[in-house]
Amino acid sequence: MKAGGNAARSSDWPVDLFEPVSALPDHSRLWVAFSGGLDSVLLLHVVAACHPDVTALHINHQLQNNHEQTEQFCRDTCAQLSVPLVVHRVDVGVTVTGGLEEAARRARYQVFKRQLGENDLLLMAHHGDDQAETVLFRLLRGSGVHGLAGMPRTRAIGLGRLFRPWLDISRERLAEVAGAAGLSWAEDPSNENPIFDRNYLRHAIVPGLKSRWPGLLKRVAYSARACRESEQLNQRLAEFQWQVCGDAGRLKLEPFRALAELEQRNLVRWWIRHQGWQAPALSDWGQALADMLAAGADREPEIRGDGFSLRRYREHLYLVPNESAPAHPVDLLPDHILKWGRWQLQLRAERPGHTSSIPPPQIRISTRQGGERVRFAEGEHSRALKTWLQERGVPPWERAALPLVYRQGPGGSELIAIGDLWCSDQYSGSAPAAGWRLIVERDCD
């Protein structure tokens, strides 16, 4: 591999490639996702010809034997173009549905999300063939209109946005321009391996479809646009219906039951995606929701997804992340933020610098073990914690994960806080009597 030459003038590039990158959405900082392959090399050259402030971003997945050579090629290319380069090496663990390809994609997009600042713009070199392969791949997986809409031209990612300026241009056209310009690029040997589904489509299926239907890319792009418009209408409908059915992050069952079955499925899938998850690929969503709604009041039905569960409790549906609290009790140290599942806790001096005569209390955090009792005020009888949580309508899965805060003393331990639901006035209020303030918050607070 050898690095390409210096950036050409903007006038040296064909209009069909240059125009989509010459006028970009407003942004604070411009990035190009730079893998070192043909498409991203050509994109970086064209962008650098009209945007001198661009920065390249290379993600090294460390999966191929030549990954170090590819990274060095990217460094050499950027040096010759006088383009700054940021490199991230990631460890790809195949722990998600979709195998190695999906794991690498998730790792890559996590870096993009962390790297982009507010209003930054990340350009990606996806083209018309990529779009066609994506739509066909999702069709074969049984995707609905959300998946068949293909890759969006632009979408939010972290604090910034990604933008695909060449979705209407074919791979053949990009190869033609890169070859005529004498560019060099790094080859990824995995791109030829038919064991990967997308490679199989690219090499064994799409060429035959193009031969039979020369206008394949335009036809697929048209269908993807139609699906995208349908999906946008579905989302608008779900947003309106959420205003009626939504309740503090939950879904109220009474108005939800009044919706048609199709509207119920659409609302739940929108809700799942809106929270950042993928809707489970169920063979019969309608039946799954009907079973959940019809289950007895003493049952705890759920639909499991990748990283979460959809659960019902009393007259609400909940989306519950797959998280677990620490297995053993943990001491809470003064002025130290303790992460506990979705909660964070802190013990802070009420008057910093004036607490030398008030030593910090010994505080320990644990989960429910069974049989706990709580006294809410001096002189009151204690109450069973289990009964109190039931009366407040706290779902069972939250009861099991709630951080219980105990003050340790010579006479034993005293429960002084129950998650973010209650805290003793000795450690809360405008002037905590203990001289120390206990702060318990959920991550979403």
C-alpha positions as CSV (number, residue, x, y, z in Angstrom):
1,M,0.0,0.0,0.0
2,K,1.2,3.5,-0.7
3,A,-0.4,6.8,0.3
4,G,-2.2,8.9,-2.3
5,G,-0.9,12.2,-3.6
6,N,-1.6,15.7,-2.5
7,A,-5.2,17.0,-2.6
8,A,-6.4,18.2,-5.9
9,R,-8.1,21.5,-6.5
10,S,-11.8,21.5,-6.0
11,S,-12.3,22.1,-9.8
12,D,-10.4,18.9,-10.6
13,W,-13.1,16.6,-9.2
14,P,-16.3,15.6,-11.1
15,V,-19.3,17.7,-10.4
16,D,-21.5,14.7,-9.3
17,L,-19.0,13.9,-6.5
18,F,-18.0,17.4,-5.6
19,E,-21.3,19.2,-5.3
20,P,-22.8,16.9,-2.6
21,V,-19.8,17.7,-0.3
22,S,-19.3,21.4,-1.2
23,A,-22.5,22.6,0.5
24,L,-22.9,20.8,3.8
25,P,-25.3,21.3,6.7
26,D,-24.2,23.9,9.3
27,H,-21.7,22.5,11.7
28,S,-19.0,23.4,14.3
29,R,-16.3,20.9,13.3
30,L,-16.1,18.7,10.2
31,W,-15.0,15.0,10.3
32,V,-14.6,12.2,7.7
33,A,-14.9,8.6,8.8
34,F,-11.7,7.3,7.3
35,S,-11.3,3.5,7.0
36,G,-8.5,3.6,4.3
37,G,-10.7,1.9,1.8
38,L,-11.5,3.2,-1.7
39,D,-14.7,5.0,-0.8
40,S,-13.3,6.8,2.2
41,V,-10.0,7.7,0.6
42,L,-11.8,9.3,-2.3
43,L,-14.2,11.1,0.0
44,L,-11.4,12.5,2.1
45,H,-9.6,13.8,-1.0
46,V,-12.7,15.5,-2.4
47,V,-13.7,17.0,1.0
48,A,-10.1,18.3,1.6
49,A,-10.2,20.0,-1.7
50,C,-13.1,22.3,-0.5
51,H,-13.0,22.2,3.3
52,P,-9.5,22.9,4.7
53,D,-10.7,22.5,8.3
54,V,-11.6,18.8,7.9
55,T,-10.3,16.1,10.4
56,A,-10.1,12.4,9.6
57,L,-11.3,9.8,12.1
58,H,-9.9,6.2,11.8
59,I,-11.3,3.3,13.8
60,N,-8.9,0.4,14.0
61,H,-10.9,-2.7,14.9
62,Q,-7.7,-4.8,15.2
63,L,-9.5,-7.7,13.5
64,Q,-7.4,-8.1,10.3
65,N,-3.7,-9.2,10.1
66,N,-2.9,-6.0,8.2
67,H,-4.6,-3.6,10.6
68,E,-1.4,-1.9,11.6
69,Q,-0.4,-1.4,8.0
70,T,-3.9,0.0,7.3
71,E,-3.6,2.4,10.2
72,Q,-0.1,3.6,9.0
73,F,-1.5,4.0,5.4
74,C,-4.2,6.3,6.9
75,R,-1.5,8.3,8.7
76,D,0.6,8.7,5.6
77,T,-2.4,9.7,3.5
78,C,-3.5,12.3,6.0
79,A,0.0,13.6,6.3
80,Q,0.3,14.1,2.5
81,L,-3.1,15.9,2.4
82,S,-2.2,18.0,5.5
83,V,-5.4,16.7,7.2
84,P,-5.3,16.0,10.9
85,L,-6.0,12.4,11.9
86,V,-7.6,11.0,15.1
87,V,-7.1,7.2,15.6
88,H,-9.0,5.0,18.0
89,R,-8.2,1.4,18.5
90,V,-11.1,-0.7,19.8
91,D,-11.5,-4.3,21.1
92,V,-14.5,-5.9,19.4
93,G,-16.2,-8.5,21.5
94,V,-18.9,-10.7,19.8
95,T,-21.4,-10.5,22.6
96,V,-24.4,-9.1,20.7
97,T,-26.9,-10.4,18.2
98,G,-25.6,-10.2,14.7
99,G,-22.1,-11.7,15.2
100,L,-18.8,-10.1,14.3
101,E,-20.1,-7.6,11.7
102,E,-22.6,-6.1,14.1
103,A,-20.2,-6.1,17.0
104,A,-17.6,-4.1,15.0
105,R,-20.3,-1.7,13.8
106,R,-21.5,-1.1,17.4
107,A,-17.9,-0.5,18.6
108,R,-17.3,1.9,15.7
109,Y,-20.4,3.9,16.3
110,Q,-19.8,4.1,20.0
111,V,-16.5,5.9,19.2
112,F,-18.3,8.2,16.8
113,K,-20.8,9.1,19.5
114,R,-18.1,9.9,22.1
115,Q,-15.8,11.8,19.7
116,L,-18.3,14.2,18.1
117,G,-18.8,17.5,19.9
118,E,-21.9,19.6,19.9
119,N,-23.0,20.4,16.3
120,D,-20.1,18.4,14.8
121,L,-20.7,16.8,11.4
122,L,-19.3,13.4,10.5
123,L,-19.2,12.5,6.7
124,M,-19.4,8.9,5.7
125,A,-18.7,7.4,2.3
126,H,-21.7,5.1,2.0
127,H,-22.9,5.0,-1.6
128,G,-25.8,3.6,-3.7
129,D,-24.6,0.0,-3.7
130,D,-24.2,0.1,0.1
131,Q,-27.8,1.4,0.3
132,A,-29.1,-1.4,-1.9
133,E,-27.2,-4.1,0.0
134,T,-28.6,-2.7,3.3
135,V,-32.2,-2.8,2.1
136,L,-31.8,-6.3,0.6
137,F,-30.1,-7.6,3.8
138,R,-32.9,-6.2,6.0
139,L,-35.5,-7.5,3.6
140,L,-34.1,-11.0,4.0
141,R,-34.1,-10.6,7.8
142,G,-37.8,-9.8,7.8
143,S,-37.5,-6.1,8.6
144,G,-40.5,-3.8,8.4
145,V,-40.6,-0.3,6.9
146,H,-38.2,1.0,9.5
147,G,-35.5,-1.3,8.3
148,L,-36.4,-1.1,4.6
149,A,-36.1,2.6,4.7
150,G,-32.3,1.9,4.5
151,M,-29.6,4.2,5.7
152,P,-30.7,7.8,6.3
153,R,-28.8,10.5,4.6
154,T,-28.4,12.3,7.9
155,R,-29.2,11.5,11.5
156,A,-28.1,12.6,15.0
157,I,-25.2,10.7,16.7
158,G,-24.2,11.8,20.2
159,L,-23.9,15.6,20.2
160,G,-23.4,15.8,16.5
161,R,-24.8,14.5,13.2
162,L,-23.6,12.1,10.6
163,F,-24.1,12.8,6.9
164,R,-23.8,10.6,3.8
165,P,-23.3,12.8,0.8
166,W,-22.9,10.0,-1.8
167,L,-25.9,7.8,-1.3
168,D,-27.0,8.5,-4.8
169,I,-23.7,7.5,-6.4
170,S,-22.7,3.9,-7.4
171,R,-19.7,2.0,-6.3
172,E,-18.7,1.7,-9.9
173,R,-18.6,5.5,-10.4
174,L,-16.4,6.0,-7.3
175,A,-14.0,3.3,-8.5
176,E,-13.8,5.0,-11.9
177,V,-13.0,8.4,-10.4
178,A,-10.5,7.0,-7.9
179,G,-8.7,5.1,-10.6
180,A,-8.6,8.0,-13.0
181,A,-7.1,10.2,-10.2
182,G,-4.4,7.6,-9.5
183,L,-5.4,7.2,-5.8
184,S,-4.3,4.3,-3.7
185,W,-6.2,2.7,-0.9
186,A,-6.0,-0.2,1.6
187,E,-7.8,-3.4,0.9
188,D,-9.7,-5.1,3.7
189,P,-9.3,-8.9,3.1
190,S,-12.5,-9.6,5.0
191,N,-14.5,-7.8,2.2
192,E,-14.0,-10.9,0.0
193,N,-15.1,-13.5,2.5
194,P,-18.5,-14.8,1.5
195,I,-19.1,-16.1,5.1
196,F,-20.3,-12.5,5.9
197,D,-23.9,-11.9,4.7
198,R,-23.2,-8.5,3.2
199,N,-20.2,-9.8,1.2
200,Y,-22.4,-12.7,-0.1
201,L,-25.0,-10.2,-1.3
202,R,-22.3,-8.0,-2.8
203,H,-20.4,-10.6,-4.7
204,A,-23.0,-13.4,-5.4
205,I,-26.4,-11.7,-5.6
206,V,-26.3,-8.0,-6.5
207,P,-24.3,-8.4,-9.7
208,G,-26.9,-10.7,-11.1
209,L,-29.7,-8.4,-10.1
210,K,-27.9,-5.5,-11.7
211,S,-27.4,-7.5,-14.9
212,R,-31.1,-8.4,-15.1
213,W,-32.3,-4.9,-13.9
214,P,-29.8,-2.2,-14.9
215,G,-31.7,0.4,-12.9
216,L,-31.5,-1.7,-9.7
217,L,-29.9,1.0,-7.5
218,K,-32.5,3.7,-8.5
219,R,-35.4,1.2,-7.9
220,V,-34.2,0.2,-4.5
221,A,-33.5,3.8,-3.6
222,Y,-37.0,4.7,-4.6
223,S,-38.5,1.9,-2.5
224,A,-36.3,2.9,0.5
225,R,-37.6,6.5,0.2
226,A,-41.2,5.3,0.1
227,C,-40.6,3.2,3.2
228,R,-38.9,6.1,4.9
229,E,-41.9,8.4,4.3
230,S,-44.2,5.7,5.7
231,E,-42.0,5.3,8.7
232,Q,-42.0,9.1,9.3
233,L,-45.8,9.0,9.3
234,N,-45.7,6.0,11.7
235,Q,-43.5,8.0,14.0
236,R,-45.7,11.1,13.9
237,L,-48.7,9.0,14.8
238,A,-46.8,7.4,17.7
239,E,-45.7,10.8,19.0
240,F,-49.3,12.0,19.1
241,Q,-50.5,8.8,20.8
242,W,-47.7,8.9,23.3
243,Q,-49.1,12.3,24.5
244,V,-52.3,10.4,25.6
245,C,-50.7,7.1,26.7
246,G,-47.4,8.2,28.1
247,D,-47.0,8.7,31.8
248,A,-43.7,9.7,33.4
249,G,-41.7,7.3,31.1
250,R,-44.3,4.6,31.4
251,L,-47.2,3.6,29.2
252,K,-50.7,3.7,30.6
253,L,-52.7,0.6,29.8
254,E,-56.2,2.1,29.8
255,P,-55.8,4.4,26.8
256,F,-53.4,1.9,25.2
257,R,-56.1,-0.8,25.2
258,A,-58.3,1.6,23.2
259,L,-55.9,1.7,20.3
260,A,-56.2,-0.6,17.3
261,E,-53.8,-3.6,17.4
262,L,-51.7,-2.1,14.6
263,E,-51.4,1.2,16.5
264,Q,-50.4,-0.6,19.7
265,R,-47.6,-2.3,17.8
266,N,-46.5,0.9,16.2
267,L,-46.5,2.8,19.5
268,V,-44.5,0.2,21.4
269,R,-41.9,-0.2,18.6
270,W,-41.5,3.6,18.4
271,W,-41.1,3.8,22.2
272,I,-38.4,1.1,22.2
273,R,-36.4,2.8,19.4
274,H,-36.9,6.2,21.0
275,Q,-35.1,4.8,24.1
276,G,-32.2,3.7,22.0
277,W,-32.9,0.0,21.7
278,Q,-33.8,-2.3,18.8
279,A,-37.3,-3.7,18.8
280,P,-37.2,-7.5,19.2
281,A,-37.7,-9.5,16.0
282,L,-40.9,-11.3,17.1
283,S,-42.9,-13.5,14.7
284,D,-46.2,-12.1,16.0
285,W,-46.0,-8.8,17.8
286,G,-49.8,-8.6,18.0
287,Q,-50.1,-11.9,19.9
288,A,-47.2,-11.0,22.2
289,L,-48.9,-7.7,23.2
290,A,-52.3,-9.4,23.6
291,D,-50.8,-12.0,25.9
292,M,-49.2,-9.3,28.0
293,L,-52.4,-7.3,28.3
294,A,-54.5,-10.4,29.1
295,A,-52.2,-11.8,31.8
296,G,-53.7,-11.9,35.3
297,A,-53.0,-9.2,37.9
298,D,-50.7,-11.6,39.8
299,R,-48.5,-12.3,36.8
300,E,-45.4,-10.5,35.6
301,P,-45.4,-10.8,31.8
302,E,-42.4,-9.6,29.8
303,I,-41.1,-9.4,26.3
304,R,-37.3,-9.6,26.2
305,G,-35.1,-7.6,23.9
306,D,-31.4,-7.0,23.4
307,G,-30.4,-5.1,26.6
308,F,-33.9,-4.5,28.0
309,S,-37.3,-6.0,28.7
310,L,-40.8,-4.8,28.2
311,R,-42.8,-5.5,31.4
312,R,-46.2,-4.9,32.8
313,Y,-47.0,-4.0,36.4
314,R,-50.5,-3.0,37.5
315,E,-51.9,-0.6,34.8
316,H,-48.6,0.4,33.2
317,L,-46.0,-1.0,30.7
318,Y,-42.3,-0.3,31.5
319,L,-39.1,-0.5,29.5
320,V,-36.6,-2.0,31.9
321,P,-32.8,-2.0,31.2
322,N,-30.9,-5.3,31.9
323,E,-28.9,-4.0,34.8
324,S,-27.8,-5.5,38.1
325,A,-27.0,-3.9,41.4
326,P,-23.7,-4.8,43.2
327,A,-23.9,-8.2,44.8
328,H,-22.5,-7.2,48.1
329,P,-23.0,-4.2,50.5
330,V,-20.8,-1.2,49.8
331,D,-19.6,1.6,52.2
332,L,-20.4,5.1,51.1
333,L,-17.4,7.4,51.7
334,P,-17.7,11.1,52.4
335,D,-17.6,13.3,49.3
336,H,-17.4,10.2,47.0
337,I,-19.9,9.6,44.3
338,L,-21.0,5.9,44.3
339,K,-22.6,4.4,41.2
340,W,-25.3,1.8,42.1
341,G,-27.1,0.5,39.1
342,R,-29.1,3.4,37.7
343,W,-28.6,5.4,40.9
344,Q,-25.7,7.4,42.2
345,L,-25.2,8.3,45.9
346,Q,-23.1,10.9,47.7
347,L,-22.5,11.9,51.3
348,R,-21.7,15.5,51.5
349,A,-20.8,17.8,54.4
350,E,-23.6,20.4,54.8
351,R,-21.0,23.1,55.6
352,P,-17.7,22.2,54.0
353,G,-14.7,23.3,56.2
354,H,-16.9,23.5,59.3
355,T,-17.4,19.8,60.1
356,S,-14.3,19.0,62.1
357,S,-16.5,18.5,65.2
358,I,-19.1,16.4,63.3
359,P,-17.4,13.2,62.1
360,P,-19.0,11.6,59.1
361,P,-21.4,8.8,59.8
362,Q,-20.6,5.3,58.7
363,I,-22.9,4.6,55.8
364,R,-23.5,1.3,54.1
365,I,-25.5,0.5,50.9
366,S,-27.2,-2.8,50.2
367,T,-30.2,-4.3,48.4
368,R,-33.2,-5.9,50.0
369,Q,-32.7,-9.2,51.7
370,G,-36.2,-9.6,53.1
371,G,-37.9,-8.6,56.4
372,E,-36.6,-5.0,56.4
373,R,-38.5,-2.5,58.4
374,V,-38.4,1.3,58.4
375,R,-39.3,4.1,60.9
376,F,-40.2,7.2,59.0
377,A,-40.2,9.6,62.0
378,E,-39.1,9.5,65.7
379,G,-41.8,8.0,67.9
380,E,-43.6,6.3,65.0
381,H,-44.0,2.5,64.8
382,S,-41.8,0.9,62.2
383,R,-43.4,-0.5,59.0
384,A,-42.6,-3.4,56.8
385,L,-40.6,-2.1,53.8
386,K,-42.2,-4.6,51.5
387,T,-45.7,-3.4,52.3
388,W,-44.6,0.3,51.9
389,L,-43.1,-0.3,48.5
390,Q,-46.3,-2.2,47.3
391,E,-48.5,0.7,48.5
392,R,-46.4,3.1,46.5
393,G,-46.7,1.0,43.4
394,V,-43.0,0.3,43.0
395,P,-42.5,-2.5,40.4
396,P,-41.0,-5.7,41.7
397,W,-37.8,-5.4,39.6
398,E,-37.2,-1.9,41.0
399,R,-37.7,-3.1,44.6
400,A,-35.0,-5.7,44.1
401,A,-32.5,-3.1,42.8
402,L,-33.2,-0.2,45.1
403,P,-30.2,1.0,47.1
404,L,-31.1,0.8,50.8
405,V,-29.0,3.2,52.8
406,Y,-28.1,2.3,56.4
407,R,-26.3,4.3,59.1
408,Q,-24.1,1.9,61.1
409,G,-23.8,2.6,64.8
410,P,-23.0,0.9,68.2
411,G,-26.6,-0.2,68.6
412,G,-26.9,-1.7,65.1
413,S,-27.9,-0.3,61.7
414,E,-30.7,2.1,60.9
415,L,-32.4,2.4,57.5
416,I,-32.1,6.1,56.6
417,A,-33.0,6.2,52.9
418,I,-34.8,4.0,50.3
419,G,-33.4,4.8,46.9
420,D,-34.6,8.2,45.7
421,L,-38.1,7.5,47.3
422,W,-37.4,8.6,50.9
423,C,-34.6,10.0,53.0
424,S,-34.6,10.6,56.8
425,D,-34.8,14.3,57.6
426,Q,-31.6,13.8,59.6
427,Y,-29.8,13.7,56.2
428,S,-32.1,15.8,54.0
429,G,-34.1,19.0,54.0
430,S,-33.0,22.6,54.2
431,A,-30.7,21.9,57.3
432,P,-29.9,18.3,57.9
433,A,-29.6,17.7,61.6
434,A,-26.7,15.2,61.2
435,G,-24.6,17.9,59.5
436,W,-24.2,15.7,56.5
437,R,-26.4,15.6,53.5
438,L,-27.3,12.3,51.7
439,I,-27.9,12.7,48.0
440,V,-29.5,9.8,46.1
441,E,-30.4,10.4,42.4
442,R,-31.2,8.3,39.4
443,D,-29.0,8.8,36.3
444,C,-32.0,10.3,34.5
445,D,-32.7,12.9,37.2
